[in-house]
Amino acid sequence: MTQEKRLVISLSSQLPPLKLARKALNCIALAIDLEMVFPLMCVLFPQIGKDRALNFDPCCISYFAKGEYVLLGGSDKQVSLFTKDGVRLGTVGEQNSWVWMYQMKPDSNYVVVGCQDGTISFYQLIFSTVHGLYKDRYAYRDSMTDVIVQHLITEQKGKKQV
């Protein structure tokens, strides 16, 4: 007999968006509360990860690049790129007014940004491959912060989490 688990999420009209991403059996929710905190929560279990304080009012949030990254825009007049763990990586683009909305082209790295003053901007994000070769070892990046080192002769691999 299978057990059914249910989740009820009630949001007031004052709360910013709630986004869900499904990867295998994991279901992670990104939520922004009124104190401008960026928590990562597992929907079926207690919170995972740390709360990340924001110094602006967020207006839009969503996963990007198949759930590897998170885009966040708002009153700071920019779209920022975060890791899926909530660590800020940098700015995608700066605007002259609040960022109200953005949309990603499916299965690509293109982002269109819409602002409060009516301007629309178009960005292409490029994620270059980071790799290195030393003697009989080859190193490359996995996700954002993990490094895989492979011995070229024995083909053994080891993972280093940074």
Rosetta constraint file for C-alpha pairs under 8 A:
AtomPair CA 5 CA 44 HARMONIC 7.72 0.50
AtomPair CA 7 CA 43 HARMONIC 7.38 0.50
AtomPair CA 7 CA 44 HARMONIC 7.34 0.50
AtomPair CA 11 CA 15 HARMONIC 6.37 0.50
AtomPair CA 15 CA 32 HARMONIC 7.48 0.50
AtomPair CA 15 CA 33 HARMONIC 6.54 0.50
AtomPair CA 15 CA 34 HARMONIC 6.72 0.50
AtomPair CA 16 CA 31 HARMONIC 7.75 0.50
AtomPair CA 16 CA 32 HARMONIC 6.23 0.50
AtomPair CA 16 CA 33 HARMONIC 7.26 0.50
AtomPair CA 16 CA 58 HARMONIC 7.32 0.50
AtomPair CA 16 CA 59 HARMONIC 6.48 0.50
AtomPair CA 16 CA 60 HARMONIC 7.49 0.50
AtomPair CA 17 CA 31 HARMONIC 6.93 0.50
AtomPair CA 17 CA 32 HARMONIC 7.28 0.50
AtomPair CA 17 CA 59 HARMONIC 7.76 0.50
AtomPair CA 17 CA 60 HARMONIC 6.79 0.50
AtomPair CA 17 CA 61 HARMONIC 7.08 0.50
AtomPair CA 18 CA 29 HARMONIC 6.96 0.50
AtomPair CA 18 CA 30 HARMONIC 6.00 0.50
AtomPair CA 18 CA 31 HARMONIC 5.08 0.50
AtomPair CA 18 CA 32 HARMONIC 7.35 0.50
AtomPair CA 18 CA 61 HARMONIC 7.95 0.50
AtomPair CA 19 CA 29 HARMONIC 5.85 0.50
AtomPair CA 19 CA 30 HARMONIC 5.51 0.50
AtomPair CA 19 CA 31 HARMONIC 6.95 0.50
AtomPair CA 19 CA 61 HARMONIC 7.24 0.50
AtomPair CA 19 CA 62 HARMONIC 6.16 0.50
AtomPair CA 19 CA 63 HARMONIC 7.88 0.50
AtomPair CA 20 CA 27 HARMONIC 6.97 0.50
AtomPair CA 20 CA 28 HARMONIC 6.00 0.50
AtomPair CA 20 CA 29 HARMONIC 4.77 0.50
AtomPair CA 20 CA 30 HARMONIC 6.62 0.50
AtomPair CA 21 CA 27 HARMONIC 5.99 0.50
AtomPair CA 21 CA 28 HARMONIC 5.74 0.50
AtomPair CA 21 CA 29 HARMONIC 6.71 0.50
AtomPair CA 21 CA 63 HARMONIC 7.12 0.50
AtomPair CA 21 CA 67 HARMONIC 6.77 0.50
AtomPair CA 22 CA 26 HARMONIC 6.00 0.50
AtomPair CA 22 CA 27 HARMONIC 4.83 0.50
AtomPair CA 22 CA 28 HARMONIC 6.81 0.50
AtomPair CA 23 CA 27 HARMONIC 6.59 0.50
AtomPair CA 23 CA 67 HARMONIC 7.85 0.50
AtomPair CA 26 CA 42 HARMONIC 7.81 0.50
AtomPair CA 27 CA 42 HARMONIC 6.14 0.50
AtomPair CA 27 CA 43 HARMONIC 6.19 0.50
AtomPair CA 27 CA 44 HARMONIC 7.60 0.50
AtomPair CA 28 CA 40 HARMONIC 7.03 0.50
AtomPair CA 28 CA 41 HARMONIC 5.86 0.50
AtomPair CA 28 CA 42 HARMONIC 4.69 0.50
AtomPair CA 28 CA 43 HARMONIC 6.01 0.50
AtomPair CA 29 CA 40 HARMONIC 6.21 0.50
AtomPair CA 29 CA 41 HARMONIC 5.32 0.50
AtomPair CA 29 CA 42 HARMONIC 6.09 0.50
AtomPair CA 29 CA 43 HARMONIC 6.23 0.50
AtomPair CA 30 CA 38 HARMONIC 7.25 0.50
AtomPair CA 30 CA 39 HARMONIC 6.45 0.50
AtomPair CA 30 CA 40 HARMONIC 5.36 0.50
AtomPair CA 30 CA 41 HARMONIC 6.60 0.50
AtomPair CA 30 CA 61 HARMONIC 7.95 0.50
AtomPair CA 30 CA 62 HARMONIC 7.93 0.50
AtomPair CA 31 CA 38 HARMONIC 6.31 0.50
AtomPair CA 31 CA 39 HARMONIC 6.08 0.50
AtomPair CA 31 CA 40 HARMONIC 7.01 0.50
AtomPair CA 31 CA 41 HARMONIC 7.82 0.50
AtomPair CA 32 CA 36 HARMONIC 6.07 0.50
AtomPair CA 32 CA 37 HARMONIC 5.69 0.50
AtomPair CA 32 CA 38 HARMONIC 5.22 0.50
AtomPair CA 32 CA 39 HARMONIC 6.83 0.50
AtomPair CA 32 CA 58 HARMONIC 7.61 0.50
AtomPair CA 33 CA 37 HARMONIC 5.80 0.50
AtomPair CA 33 CA 38 HARMONIC 7.40 0.50
AtomPair CA 36 CA 53 HARMONIC 6.21 0.50
AtomPair CA 36 CA 54 HARMONIC 5.37 0.50
AtomPair CA 36 CA 55 HARMONIC 7.16 0.50
AtomPair CA 36 CA 56 HARMONIC 7.00 0.50
AtomPair CA 36 CA 57 HARMONIC 6.43 0.50
AtomPair CA 36 CA 58 HARMONIC 7.28 0.50
AtomPair CA 37 CA 51 HARMONIC 6.12 0.50
AtomPair CA 37 CA 52 HARMONIC 5.57 0.50
AtomPair CA 37 CA 53 HARMONIC 4.54 0.50
AtomPair CA 37 CA 54 HARMONIC 5.84 0.50
AtomPair CA 38 CA 51 HARMONIC 5.56 0.50
AtomPair CA 38 CA 52 HARMONIC 4.87 0.50
AtomPair CA 38 CA 53 HARMONIC 6.11 0.50
AtomPair CA 38 CA 54 HARMONIC 6.93 0.50
AtomPair CA 38 CA 86 HARMONIC 7.19 0.50
AtomPair CA 39 CA 47 HARMONIC 7.84 0.50
AtomPair CA 39 CA 49 HARMONIC 7.35 0.50
AtomPair CA 39 CA 50 HARMONIC 6.37 0.50
AtomPair CA 39 CA 51 HARMONIC 4.37 0.50
AtomPair CA 39 CA 52 HARMONIC 6.25 0.50
AtomPair CA 39 CA 86 HARMONIC 7.81 0.50
AtomPair CA 40 CA 47 HARMONIC 6.49 0.50
AtomPair CA 40 CA 48 HARMONIC 5.91 0.50
AtomPair CA 40 CA 49 HARMONIC 5.78 0.50
AtomPair CA 40 CA 50 HARMONIC 6.92 0.50
AtomPair CA 40 CA 51 HARMONIC 6.94 0.50
AtomPair CA 40 CA 85 HARMONIC 7.17 0.50
AtomPair CA 40 CA 86 HARMONIC 7.44 0.50
AtomPair CA 41 CA 45 HARMONIC 7.89 0.50
AtomPair CA 41 CA 46 HARMONIC 6.81 0.50
AtomPair CA 41 CA 47 HARMONIC 4.24 0.50
AtomPair CA 41 CA 48 HARMONIC 5.28 0.50
AtomPair CA 41 CA 49 HARMONIC 7.38 0.50
AtomPair CA 42 CA 46 HARMONIC 6.19 0.50
AtomPair CA 42 CA 47 HARMONIC 5.61 0.50
AtomPair CA 42 CA 48 HARMONIC 6.15 0.50
AtomPair CA 49 CA 85 HARMONIC 6.66 0.50
AtomPair CA 50 CA 86 HARMONIC 7.99 0.50
AtomPair CA 52 CA 86 HARMONIC 6.66 0.50
AtomPair CA 52 CA 87 HARMONIC 7.89 0.50
AtomPair CA 56 CA 74 HARMONIC 6.96 0.50
AtomPair CA 56 CA 75 HARMONIC 5.67 0.50
AtomPair CA 56 CA 76 HARMONIC 5.69 0.50
AtomPair CA 57 CA 74 HARMONIC 5.66 0.50
AtomPair CA 57 CA 75 HARMONIC 5.18 0.50
AtomPair CA 57 CA 76 HARMONIC 7.37 0.50
AtomPair CA 58 CA 72 HARMONIC 6.91 0.50
AtomPair CA 58 CA 73 HARMONIC 5.77 0.50
AtomPair CA 58 CA 74 HARMONIC 4.23 0.50
AtomPair CA 58 CA 75 HARMONIC 6.38 0.50
AtomPair CA 59 CA 72 HARMONIC 7.72 0.50
AtomPair CA 59 CA 73 HARMONIC 5.83 0.50
AtomPair CA 59 CA 74 HARMONIC 4.51 0.50
AtomPair CA 59 CA 75 HARMONIC 7.30 0.50
AtomPair CA 59 CA 99 HARMONIC 6.94 0.50
AtomPair CA 59 CA 100 HARMONIC 5.57 0.50
AtomPair CA 59 CA 101 HARMONIC 7.24 0.50
AtomPair CA 60 CA 72 HARMONIC 5.76 0.50
AtomPair CA 60 CA 73 HARMONIC 5.30 0.50
AtomPair CA 60 CA 74 HARMONIC 6.51 0.50
AtomPair CA 60 CA 99 HARMONIC 7.81 0.50
AtomPair CA 60 CA 100 HARMONIC 6.47 0.50
AtomPair CA 60 CA 101 HARMONIC 5.90 0.50
AtomPair CA 60 CA 102 HARMONIC 7.38 0.50
AtomPair CA 61 CA 70 HARMONIC 7.09 0.50
AtomPair CA 61 CA 71 HARMONIC 5.65 0.50
AtomPair CA 61 CA 72 HARMONIC 4.51 0.50
AtomPair CA 61 CA 73 HARMONIC 6.59 0.50
AtomPair CA 62 CA 70 HARMONIC 5.68 0.50
AtomPair CA 62 CA 71 HARMONIC 5.53 0.50
AtomPair CA 62 CA 72 HARMONIC 6.83 0.50
AtomPair CA 63 CA 67 HARMONIC 5.09 0.50
AtomPair CA 63 CA 68 HARMONIC 7.30 0.50
AtomPair CA 63 CA 69 HARMONIC 5.82 0.50
AtomPair CA 63 CA 70 HARMONIC 4.40 0.50
AtomPair CA 63 CA 71 HARMONIC 6.23 0.50
AtomPair CA 63 CA 84 HARMONIC 7.78 0.50
AtomPair CA 64 CA 68 HARMONIC 6.42 0.50
AtomPair CA 64 CA 69 HARMONIC 5.06 0.50
AtomPair CA 64 CA 70 HARMONIC 5.42 0.50
AtomPair CA 64 CA 71 HARMONIC 6.44 0.50
AtomPair CA 64 CA 104 HARMONIC 7.60 0.50
AtomPair CA 65 CA 69 HARMONIC 6.24 0.50
AtomPair CA 65 CA 107 HARMONIC 7.32 0.50
AtomPair CA 65 CA 108 HARMONIC 7.39 0.50
AtomPair CA 65 CA 109 HARMONIC 6.95 0.50
AtomPair CA 66 CA 107 HARMONIC 7.82 0.50
AtomPair CA 67 CA 84 HARMONIC 6.89 0.50
AtomPair CA 68 CA 83 HARMONIC 6.64 0.50
AtomPair CA 68 CA 84 HARMONIC 5.64 0.50
AtomPair CA 68 CA 143 HARMONIC 7.06 0.50
AtomPair CA 69 CA 81 HARMONIC 6.80 0.50
AtomPair CA 69 CA 82 HARMONIC 5.67 0.50
AtomPair CA 69 CA 83 HARMONIC 4.63 0.50
AtomPair CA 69 CA 84 HARMONIC 4.86 0.50
AtomPair CA 70 CA 81 HARMONIC 5.85 0.50
AtomPair CA 70 CA 82 HARMONIC 4.97 0.50
AtomPair CA 70 CA 83 HARMONIC 5.99 0.50
AtomPair CA 70 CA 84 HARMONIC 5.76 0.50
AtomPair CA 70 CA 86 HARMONIC 7.60 0.50
AtomPair CA 71 CA 79 HARMONIC 6.60 0.50
AtomPair CA 71 CA 80 HARMONIC 5.70 0.50
AtomPair CA 71 CA 81 HARMONIC 4.88 0.50
AtomPair CA 71 CA 82 HARMONIC 6.28 0.50
AtomPair CA 72 CA 79 HARMONIC 5.58 0.50
AtomPair CA 72 CA 80 HARMONIC 5.29 0.50
AtomPair CA 72 CA 81 HARMONIC 6.64 0.50
AtomPair CA 72 CA 82 HARMONIC 7.70 0.50
AtomPair CA 73 CA 77 HARMONIC 7.25 0.50
AtomPair CA 73 CA 78 HARMONIC 5.77 0.50
AtomPair CA 73 CA 79 HARMONIC 4.38 0.50
AtomPair CA 73 CA 80 HARMONIC 6.30 0.50
AtomPair CA 73 CA 98 HARMONIC 7.95 0.50
AtomPair CA 73 CA 99 HARMONIC 5.44 0.50
AtomPair CA 73 CA 100 HARMONIC 7.06 0.50
AtomPair CA 73 CA 101 HARMONIC 7.46 0.50
AtomPair CA 74 CA 78 HARMONIC 6.68 0.50
AtomPair CA 74 CA 79 HARMONIC 7.31 0.50
AtomPair CA 74 CA 98 HARMONIC 5.51 0.50
AtomPair CA 74 CA 99 HARMONIC 4.78 0.50
AtomPair CA 74 CA 100 HARMONIC 6.23 0.50
AtomPair CA 75 CA 97 HARMONIC 7.57 0.50
AtomPair CA 75 CA 98 HARMONIC 4.67 0.50
AtomPair CA 75 CA 99 HARMONIC 6.55 0.50
AtomPair CA 76 CA 98 HARMONIC 6.55 0.50
AtomPair CA 76 CA 99 HARMONIC 7.87 0.50
AtomPair CA 77 CA 94 HARMONIC 5.96 0.50
AtomPair CA 77 CA 95 HARMONIC 5.12 0.50
AtomPair CA 77 CA 96 HARMONIC 6.30 0.50
AtomPair CA 77 CA 97 HARMONIC 5.25 0.50
AtomPair CA 77 CA 98 HARMONIC 4.49 0.50
AtomPair CA 77 CA 99 HARMONIC 5.55 0.50
AtomPair CA 78 CA 91 HARMONIC 6.82 0.50
AtomPair CA 78 CA 92 HARMONIC 7.31 0.50
AtomPair CA 78 CA 93 HARMONIC 5.58 0.50
AtomPair CA 78 CA 94 HARMONIC 4.30 0.50
AtomPair CA 78 CA 95 HARMONIC 5.63 0.50
AtomPair CA 78 CA 98 HARMONIC 7.35 0.50
AtomPair CA 78 CA 99 HARMONIC 6.29 0.50
AtomPair CA 79 CA 91 HARMONIC 5.98 0.50
AtomPair CA 79 CA 92 HARMONIC 5.39 0.50
AtomPair CA 79 CA 93 HARMONIC 5.58 0.50
AtomPair CA 79 CA 94 HARMONIC 6.74 0.50
AtomPair CA 79 CA 99 HARMONIC 7.10 0.50
AtomPair CA 80 CA 88 HARMONIC 7.23 0.50
AtomPair CA 80 CA 89 HARMONIC 7.55 0.50
AtomPair CA 80 CA 90 HARMONIC 5.78 0.50
AtomPair CA 80 CA 91 HARMONIC 4.38 0.50
AtomPair CA 80 CA 92 HARMONIC 5.47 0.50
AtomPair CA 80 CA 93 HARMONIC 7.43 0.50
AtomPair CA 81 CA 88 HARMONIC 6.11 0.50
AtomPair CA 81 CA 89 HARMONIC 5.53 0.50
AtomPair CA 81 CA 90 HARMONIC 5.49 0.50
AtomPair CA 81 CA 91 HARMONIC 6.02 0.50
AtomPair CA 81 CA 92 HARMONIC 6.36 0.50
AtomPair CA 82 CA 86 HARMONIC 5.51 0.50
AtomPair CA 82 CA 87 HARMONIC 5.24 0.50
AtomPair CA 82 CA 88 HARMONIC 4.27 0.50
AtomPair CA 82 CA 89 HARMONIC 5.20 0.50
AtomPair CA 82 CA 90 HARMONIC 7.26 0.50
AtomPair CA 83 CA 87 HARMONIC 5.22 0.50
AtomPair CA 83 CA 88 HARMONIC 6.53 0.50
AtomPair CA 83 CA 89 HARMONIC 6.82 0.50
AtomPair CA 83 CA 144 HARMONIC 7.30 0.50
AtomPair CA 92 CA 123 HARMONIC 7.60 0.50
AtomPair CA 92 CA 125 HARMONIC 7.57 0.50
AtomPair CA 93 CA 123 HARMONIC 7.64 0.50
AtomPair CA 95 CA 99 HARMONIC 7.33 0.50
AtomPair CA 95 CA 115 HARMONIC 7.49 0.50
AtomPair CA 96 CA 117 HARMONIC 7.89 0.50
AtomPair CA 97 CA 115 HARMONIC 6.05 0.50
AtomPair CA 97 CA 116 HARMONIC 5.73 0.50
AtomPair CA 97 CA 117 HARMONIC 6.12 0.50
AtomPair CA 98 CA 115 HARMONIC 5.61 0.50
AtomPair CA 98 CA 116 HARMONIC 5.35 0.50
AtomPair CA 98 CA 117 HARMONIC 7.85 0.50
AtomPair CA 99 CA 113 HARMONIC 7.06 0.50
AtomPair CA 99 CA 114 HARMONIC 6.13 0.50
AtomPair CA 99 CA 115 HARMONIC 4.49 0.50
AtomPair CA 99 CA 116 HARMONIC 6.34 0.50
AtomPair CA 100 CA 113 HARMONIC 7.99 0.50
AtomPair CA 100 CA 114 HARMONIC 6.00 0.50
AtomPair CA 100 CA 115 HARMONIC 5.30 0.50
AtomPair CA 100 CA 116 HARMONIC 6.13 0.50
AtomPair CA 101 CA 113 HARMONIC 5.98 0.50
AtomPair CA 101 CA 114 HARMONIC 5.08 0.50
AtomPair CA 101 CA 115 HARMONIC 6.81 0.50
AtomPair CA 102 CA 111 HARMONIC 6.65 0.50
AtomPair CA 102 CA 112 HARMONIC 5.35 0.50
AtomPair CA 102 CA 113 HARMONIC 4.20 0.50
AtomPair CA 102 CA 114 HARMONIC 5.79 0.50
AtomPair CA 103 CA 111 HARMONIC 5.69 0.50
AtomPair CA 103 CA 112 HARMONIC 5.33 0.50
AtomPair CA 103 CA 113 HARMONIC 6.68 0.50
AtomPair CA 104 CA 108 HARMONIC 7.58 0.50
AtomPair CA 104 CA 109 HARMONIC 7.28 0.50
AtomPair CA 104 CA 110 HARMONIC 5.76 0.50
AtomPair CA 104 CA 111 HARMONIC 4.51 0.50
AtomPair CA 104 CA 112 HARMONIC 6.44 0.50
AtomPair CA 105 CA 109 HARMONIC 7.04 0.50
AtomPair CA 105 CA 110 HARMONIC 5.56 0.50
AtomPair CA 105 CA 111 HARMONIC 6.47 0.50
AtomPair CA 109 CA 124 HARMONIC 5.58 0.50
AtomPair CA 109 CA 125 HARMONIC 5.20 0.50
AtomPair CA 109 CA 126 HARMONIC 6.96 0.50
AtomPair CA 110 CA 122 HARMONIC 7.25 0.50
AtomPair CA 110 CA 123 HARMONIC 5.68 0.50
AtomPair CA 110 CA 124 HARMONIC 4.47 0.50
AtomPair CA 110 CA 125 HARMONIC 6.37 0.50
AtomPair CA 111 CA 122 HARMONIC 5.84 0.50
AtomPair CA 111 CA 123 HARMONIC 5.15 0.50
AtomPair CA 111 CA 124 HARMONIC 6.32 0.50
AtomPair CA 111 CA 125 HARMONIC 7.80 0.50
AtomPair CA 112 CA 120 HARMONIC 6.90 0.50
AtomPair CA 112 CA 121 HARMONIC 5.65 0.50
AtomPair CA 112 CA 122 HARMONIC 4.48 0.50
AtomPair CA 112 CA 123 HARMONIC 6.33 0.50
AtomPair CA 113 CA 120 HARMONIC 5.51 0.50
AtomPair CA 113 CA 121 HARMONIC 5.05 0.50
AtomPair CA 113 CA 122 HARMONIC 6.32 0.50
AtomPair CA 114 CA 118 HARMONIC 6.70 0.50
AtomPair CA 114 CA 119 HARMONIC 6.03 0.50
AtomPair CA 114 CA 120 HARMONIC 4.71 0.50
AtomPair CA 114 CA 121 HARMONIC 6.71 0.50
AtomPair CA 115 CA 119 HARMONIC 5.48 0.50
AtomPair CA 115 CA 120 HARMONIC 6.51 0.50
AtomPair CA 129 CA 140 HARMONIC 7.61 0.50
AtomPair CA 129 CA 141 HARMONIC 7.15 0.50
AtomPair CA 130 CA 140 HARMONIC 5.77 0.50
AtomPair CA 130 CA 141 HARMONIC 5.72 0.50
AtomPair CA 131 CA 138 HARMONIC 7.37 0.50
AtomPair CA 131 CA 139 HARMONIC 5.33 0.50
AtomPair CA 131 CA 140 HARMONIC 4.09 0.50
AtomPair CA 131 CA 141 HARMONIC 6.47 0.50
AtomPair CA 132 CA 138 HARMONIC 5.84 0.50
AtomPair CA 132 CA 139 HARMONIC 5.07 0.50
AtomPair CA 132 CA 140 HARMONIC 6.46 0.50
AtomPair CA 133 CA 137 HARMONIC 5.91 0.50
AtomPair CA 133 CA 138 HARMONIC 4.62 0.50
AtomPair CA 133 CA 139 HARMONIC 6.34 0.50
AtomPair CA 134 CA 138 HARMONIC 6.48 0.50
AtomPair CA 136 CA 151 HARMONIC 5.94 0.50
AtomPair CA 136 CA 152 HARMONIC 5.45 0.50
AtomPair CA 136 CA 153 HARMONIC 6.89 0.50
AtomPair CA 137 CA 149 HARMONIC 6.62 0.50
AtomPair CA 137 CA 150 HARMONIC 5.62 0.50
AtomPair CA 137 CA 151 HARMONIC 4.63 0.50
AtomPair CA 137 CA 152 HARMONIC 5.70 0.50
AtomPair CA 138 CA 149 HARMONIC 5.67 0.50
AtomPair CA 138 CA 150 HARMONIC 5.15 0.50
AtomPair CA 138 CA 151 HARMONIC 6.45 0.50
AtomPair CA 138 CA 152 HARMONIC 6.72 0.50
AtomPair CA 139 CA 147 HARMONIC 6.63 0.50
AtomPair CA 139 CA 148 HARMONIC 5.52 0.50
AtomPair CA 139 CA 149 HARMONIC 4.32 0.50
AtomPair CA 139 CA 150 HARMONIC 6.22 0.50
AtomPair CA 140 CA 147 HARMONIC 5.69 0.50
AtomPair CA 140 CA 148 HARMONIC 5.43 0.50
AtomPair CA 140 CA 149 HARMONIC 6.69 0.50
AtomPair CA 141 CA 145 HARMONIC 7.12 0.50
AtomPair CA 141 CA 146 HARMONIC 5.84 0.50
AtomPair CA 141 CA 147 HARMONIC 4.60 0.50
AtomPair CA 141 CA 148 HARMONIC 6.17 0.50
AtomPair CA 142 CA 146 HARMONIC 5.07 0.50
AtomPair CA 142 CA 147 HARMONIC 5.73 0.50
AtomPair CA 142 CA 148 HARMONIC 6.56 0.50
AtomPair CA 145 CA 161 HARMONIC 6.38 0.50
AtomPair CA 145 CA 162 HARMONIC 5.51 0.50
AtomPair CA 146 CA 159 HARMONIC 6.80 0.50
AtomPair CA 146 CA 160 HARMONIC 5.74 0.50
AtomPair CA 146 CA 161 HARMONIC 4.56 0.50
AtomPair CA 146 CA 162 HARMONIC 5.90 0.50
AtomPair CA 147 CA 159 HARMONIC 5.78 0.50
AtomPair CA 147 CA 160 HARMONIC 5.10 0.50
AtomPair CA 147 CA 161 HARMONIC 6.41 0.50
AtomPair CA 147 CA 162 HARMONIC 7.58 0.50
AtomPair CA 148 CA 157 HARMONIC 6.58 0.50
AtomPair CA 148 CA 158 HARMONIC 5.65 0.50
AtomPair CA 148 CA 159 HARMONIC 4.60 0.50
AtomPair CA 148 CA 160 HARMONIC 6.31 0.50
AtomPair CA 149 CA 157 HARMONIC 5.64 0.50
AtomPair CA 149 CA 158 HARMONIC 5.29 0.50
AtomPair CA 149 CA 159 HARMONIC 6.42 0.50
AtomPair CA 149 CA 160 HARMONIC 7.78 0.50
AtomPair CA 150 CA 155 HARMONIC 5.99 0.50
AtomPair CA 150 CA 156 HARMONIC 5.61 0.50
AtomPair CA 150 CA 157 HARMONIC 4.35 0.50
AtomPair CA 150 CA 158 HARMONIC 6.47 0.50
AtomPair CA 151 CA 155 HARMONIC 5.02 0.50
AtomPair CA 151 CA 156 HARMONIC 5.39 0.50
AtomPair CA 151 CA 157 HARMONIC 6.52 0.50
AtomPair CA 152 CA 156 HARMONIC 7.68 0.50
